[in-house]
Amino acid sequence: MPDENRPYWFSAKTFGFGWVLPAAWQGWAVLLAYVVLFVAGRFMFSTAEYRWPYTITITVLLVAVIVSGSVKSDLNECSARWTGPVAGT
């Protein structure tokens, strides 16, 4: 649950590790900016000679999205969630 001091932009998945769709408008803005910059980078670096600048740009964008998701999500532990029955019981 988001508290008043730190609203979450992304919600954790019920099962597994990661996030579902954004939970706040800021999360949607981050996701939209990622998609727009990803597509713009594809057009800017469209030839083979720009392969490495494109790869570096996409890597930086992906790291930025992962960091913002880690900082602004309700996934506090670094483990997969599993709320089902334990195997072998």
Buried (B, 14 or more C-beta within 10 A) or exposed (E): EEEEEEEBBBBBEEEEEBBEEBBBEBBBEBBEBBEEBBEEBEEEBEEEEEEEEBEEBBEEBEEBBEEBBEEBBBBEEEEEBEEEEEEEE
